[in-house]
Amino acid sequence: MKRVFSSFLTAAVCGAFALAPVISAESVNGISADTQTAAPGDSFTVTVNVPAAENADTASVKIDYDETVFTVTDWSPELPGGLSGSGNGVLALSAANIDRVIDLSGGLSFTAQMKVRDDAVPGSYKFTLSEHSFCYVLDNGYEFGELWFPDITETTVTVTGEVPAENAAQTEPPEEISEETVSASETEAPSVQTAGTKAAAEQTAGTEVSALTAEVSEEPEISVSGEDDIPELEISPPDAEGEVRDPAVVAVVAAIAAAVIIGGGIWAVKKRK
């Protein structure tokens, strides 16, 4: 009994796989590739299928790919009033007609022959159907009726081989920096002051003090005397010990002295008159 049940289960599984449909490029509404893997130097085909529909007067098809990995060996689709080209990682096709002369009654299929570059880096790369349109102008003359709605807009081809050493090094994650490492680096960085720097700073400070002392000590003794009604004002230089006075105080005192001198002179002239 067990042997009969096992045989029945095996037949059921095999029958299920036998009934599973095999999807071909012709049955795909959109973009597909005839291989999922390719090695450097291999060639393969990328196909774009448009299902049957009403006739169209305009068309736009654009496929994006990685030009550093693949090269185009053939892309020459034909449509009434159409232009096609390839380059810079793009396969393009466009068409425009006054009348609806693009026949979609049996569907359309466009193929691109691609080749993997010899220096291609292994990895998975996409072919993307970034623009897809077949349409016609409506009776009002300015609106369009879209005829194509693809189911699949991306297909992937995996390039096999060994990853070069330099590329493998770039993919390694960077070393993680922990809080302990940062704390250690902060504590291990003492401030450094060289003997030459300290001496230069002290010398600069001494020079500035000496210059200020000399400038203040060179101020002559100012005595203002006039008539009996004019008070006498005397400003003496710093004491012998070389005490440095505040420059702001010296400036204020000098301004007061000048005002007194000028005022006294004017007062004396008026009195003599």
C-alpha positions as CSV (number, residue, x, y, z in Angstrom):
1,M,0.0,0.0,0.0
2,K,2.8,2.4,0.9
3,R,4.6,1.6,-2.4
4,V,1.4,2.4,-4.4
5,F,0.9,5.7,-2.5
6,S,4.5,6.6,-3.1
7,S,4.2,5.9,-6.9
8,F,1.0,7.9,-7.1
9,L,2.6,10.9,-5.3
10,T,5.6,10.8,-7.6
11,A,3.4,10.7,-10.7
12,A,1.3,13.6,-9.4
13,V,4.4,15.8,-8.8
14,C,5.9,15.0,-12.1
15,G,2.6,15.7,-13.8
16,A,2.5,19.1,-12.1
17,F,5.9,20.0,-13.4
18,A,5.1,18.7,-16.8
19,L,2.0,20.9,-17.0
20,A,3.9,24.0,-15.8
21,P,4.1,26.4,-18.7
22,V,7.5,27.4,-20.0
23,I,7.7,31.2,-20.4
24,S,9.4,32.3,-23.6
25,A,10.5,35.7,-24.8
26,E,7.5,35.8,-27.2
27,S,5.0,35.4,-24.4
28,V,6.4,38.2,-22.2
29,N,4.6,41.6,-22.4
30,G,7.6,43.8,-21.8
31,I,11.4,43.2,-21.6
32,S,13.3,39.9,-21.2
33,A,16.7,38.4,-21.7
34,D,17.5,35.0,-23.1
35,T,19.9,34.2,-20.3
36,Q,20.1,35.0,-16.6
37,T,23.9,34.5,-16.3
38,A,26.8,35.4,-18.6
39,A,30.5,35.5,-18.4
40,P,32.9,38.2,-19.7
41,G,33.0,37.9,-23.5
42,D,29.6,36.1,-23.8
43,S,26.8,37.4,-26.0
44,F,23.0,37.3,-25.3
45,T,19.8,38.9,-26.5
46,V,17.5,41.4,-24.9
47,T,13.9,41.4,-26.3
48,V,11.0,43.8,-26.0
49,N,7.6,42.5,-26.9
50,V,4.5,44.6,-27.6
51,P,1.2,42.6,-27.6
52,A,-1.4,42.9,-30.3
53,A,-3.5,46.0,-30.2
54,E,-5.0,48.7,-32.5
55,N,-2.8,50.5,-34.9
56,A,-0.7,53.4,-33.5
57,D,0.8,56.5,-35.0
58,T,3.5,57.2,-32.4
59,A,5.9,55.0,-30.4
60,S,8.6,55.5,-27.8
61,V,10.9,52.7,-26.4
62,K,13.9,53.3,-24.2
63,I,16.1,50.7,-22.4
64,D,18.7,51.7,-19.8
65,Y,21.7,49.4,-19.2
66,D,25.2,49.7,-17.7
67,E,27.6,50.6,-20.4
68,T,30.6,49.8,-18.2
69,V,29.5,46.1,-18.3
70,F,27.8,45.6,-21.6
71,T,28.3,46.7,-25.2
72,V,25.7,46.7,-28.0
73,T,26.5,44.6,-31.0
74,D,23.2,45.1,-32.8
75,W,20.1,47.3,-32.3
76,S,18.2,48.1,-35.5
77,P,14.4,48.0,-35.0
78,E,12.3,49.3,-37.8
79,L,9.0,51.2,-37.6
80,P,7.2,53.5,-40.0
81,G,8.5,57.0,-39.4
82,G,10.9,55.6,-36.8
83,L,14.4,56.4,-35.6
84,S,16.6,54.3,-33.4
85,G,20.0,54.5,-31.8
86,S,22.2,53.4,-28.9
87,G,24.9,54.8,-26.7
88,N,25.7,56.1,-23.3
89,G,23.9,53.2,-21.7
90,V,20.6,53.7,-23.6
91,L,18.8,51.8,-26.4
92,A,16.2,54.1,-28.0
93,L,13.4,53.9,-30.5
94,S,10.8,56.5,-31.5
95,A,8.3,57.0,-34.3
96,A,5.7,59.6,-35.2
97,N,3.2,59.5,-38.1
98,I,0.2,61.5,-39.2
99,D,-1.9,58.5,-39.7
100,R,-2.2,55.3,-37.7
101,V,0.2,53.3,-39.8
102,I,2.1,51.3,-37.1
103,D,0.5,47.9,-37.4
104,L,0.0,46.2,-34.0
105,S,-2.5,43.6,-35.1
106,G,0.0,40.8,-34.7
107,G,2.1,42.5,-32.0
108,L,5.7,43.6,-32.4
109,S,9.1,42.4,-31.1
110,F,12.4,44.3,-31.0
111,T,15.7,42.6,-30.1
112,A,19.1,43.9,-29.0
113,Q,22.3,41.9,-29.3
114,M,24.5,42.5,-26.3
115,K,27.9,41.4,-25.2
116,V,29.6,41.3,-21.8
117,R,32.8,43.3,-21.7
118,D,36.0,41.4,-21.0
119,D,36.8,43.6,-18.0
120,A,33.2,43.5,-16.6
121,V,33.0,43.2,-12.8
122,P,31.0,40.2,-11.7
123,G,27.5,41.1,-10.3
124,S,23.9,41.5,-11.2
125,Y,22.9,44.2,-13.6
126,K,19.5,45.4,-14.8
127,F,18.0,46.2,-18.2
128,T,15.2,48.7,-17.5
129,L,12.4,49.6,-19.9
130,S,12.2,53.2,-18.7
131,E,10.0,54.4,-21.6
132,H,7.2,52.4,-23.2
133,S,4.5,53.8,-25.3
134,F,2.5,53.0,-28.4
135,C,-0.5,55.4,-28.8
136,Y,-2.6,57.3,-31.3
137,V,-4.2,60.8,-31.4
138,L,-7.8,60.9,-30.4
139,D,-10.5,62.5,-32.5
140,N,-10.2,65.8,-30.6
141,G,-6.7,66.2,-32.1
142,Y,-4.8,66.9,-28.9
143,E,-5.2,63.9,-26.6
144,F,-3.6,60.5,-27.0
145,G,-4.9,57.0,-26.4
146,E,-2.3,54.6,-25.0
147,L,-2.2,51.1,-26.4
148,W,0.7,49.4,-24.5
149,F,0.9,48.6,-20.8
150,P,3.9,46.3,-20.3
151,D,3.8,43.8,-17.4
152,I,7.6,43.5,-17.0
153,T,9.8,46.6,-17.2
154,E,13.0,45.1,-15.8
155,T,15.2,42.1,-16.4
156,T,18.5,41.1,-14.7
157,V,21.6,39.5,-16.1
158,T,24.2,38.3,-13.7
159,V,27.8,38.4,-14.8
160,T,29.9,35.6,-13.4
161,G,33.6,35.4,-12.6
162,E,35.9,36.4,-9.8
163,V,35.8,39.8,-8.2
164,P,39.1,41.6,-8.7
165,A,41.1,42.2,-5.5
166,E,40.8,46.0,-5.6
167,N,37.0,45.7,-5.9
168,A,36.8,43.2,-3.1
169,A,38.8,45.6,-0.9
170,Q,36.4,48.4,-1.6
171,T,33.4,46.2,-0.6
172,E,34.9,45.5,2.9
173,P,33.1,47.4,5.6
174,P,35.1,50.2,7.3
175,E,36.5,49.6,10.8
176,E,34.0,50.6,13.4
177,I,35.0,53.3,15.8
178,S,33.8,52.7,19.3
179,E,33.3,55.2,22.1
180,E,36.2,53.7,24.0
181,T,38.5,54.4,21.0
182,V,37.4,58.0,20.8
183,S,37.8,58.5,24.6
184,A,41.3,57.0,24.5
185,S,42.3,59.2,21.6
186,E,41.0,62.3,23.4
187,T,42.9,61.5,26.6
188,E,46.1,60.5,24.9
189,A,46.4,63.9,23.1
190,P,48.0,66.2,25.7
191,S,48.7,69.8,24.9
192,V,52.3,70.5,23.9
193,Q,54.1,73.8,24.4
194,T,57.7,73.8,23.4
195,A,60.4,75.8,25.2
196,G,61.0,77.9,22.2
197,T,57.3,78.9,22.0
198,K,57.2,79.8,25.6
199,A,60.4,81.9,25.4
200,A,59.1,83.7,22.3
201,A,55.9,84.6,24.1
202,E,57.7,85.9,27.1
203,Q,60.1,87.9,25.0
204,T,57.2,89.5,23.0
205,A,55.4,90.4,26.3
206,G,58.6,91.9,27.7
207,T,59.2,93.9,24.5
208,E,55.7,95.4,24.6
209,V,56.0,96.4,28.3
210,S,59.5,97.9,27.7
211,A,58.2,100.0,24.7
212,L,55.2,101.2,26.7
213,T,57.5,102.1,29.7
214,A,59.8,104.0,27.4
215,E,57.0,105.9,25.7
216,V,55.5,107.0,29.1
217,S,58.9,107.9,30.6
218,E,59.8,110.2,27.7
219,E,56.8,112.4,28.5
220,P,58.3,115.7,29.7
221,E,57.2,117.4,32.8
222,I,54.4,119.8,31.9
223,S,53.9,122.9,34.0
224,V,51.2,125.5,33.1
225,S,51.5,128.9,34.7
226,G,50.0,132.2,33.7
227,E,48.4,135.1,35.5
228,D,47.6,134.9,39.1
229,D,44.0,133.8,38.3
230,I,45.2,130.7,36.3
231,P,45.8,127.6,38.4
232,E,49.0,125.8,37.9
233,L,48.8,122.2,36.7
234,E,51.8,119.8,36.8
235,I,51.9,116.3,35.3
236,S,54.9,114.3,36.4
237,P,56.3,111.2,34.6
238,P,56.3,107.8,36.3
239,D,58.3,107.3,39.4
240,A,61.8,106.0,39.3
241,E,60.7,102.4,39.8
242,G,59.3,102.5,36.2
243,E,55.7,102.0,37.1
244,V,53.6,101.7,33.9
245,R,50.5,103.8,34.0
246,D,47.3,102.9,32.2
247,P,47.6,104.4,28.6
248,A,43.9,105.4,28.8
249,V,44.6,107.4,32.0
250,V,47.6,109.1,30.4
251,A,45.5,110.1,27.4
252,V,42.8,111.6,29.6
253,V,45.3,113.6,31.6
254,A,47.0,114.8,28.5
255,A,43.6,116.0,27.0
256,I,42.8,117.8,30.2
257,A,46.2,119.5,30.2
258,A,45.8,120.6,26.6
259,A,42.4,122.1,27.4
260,V,43.8,124.0,30.4
261,I,46.6,125.4,28.3
262,I,44.4,126.5,25.5
263,G,41.8,128.0,28.0
264,G,44.5,129.8,29.9
265,G,46.0,131.2,26.8
266,I,42.6,132.6,25.6
267,W,41.9,134.0,29.1
268,A,45.3,135.8,29.2
269,V,44.8,137.3,25.8
270,K,41.3,138.6,26.6
271,K,42.6,140.1,29.9
272,R,45.4,142.0,28.2
273,K,43.0,143.5,25.8
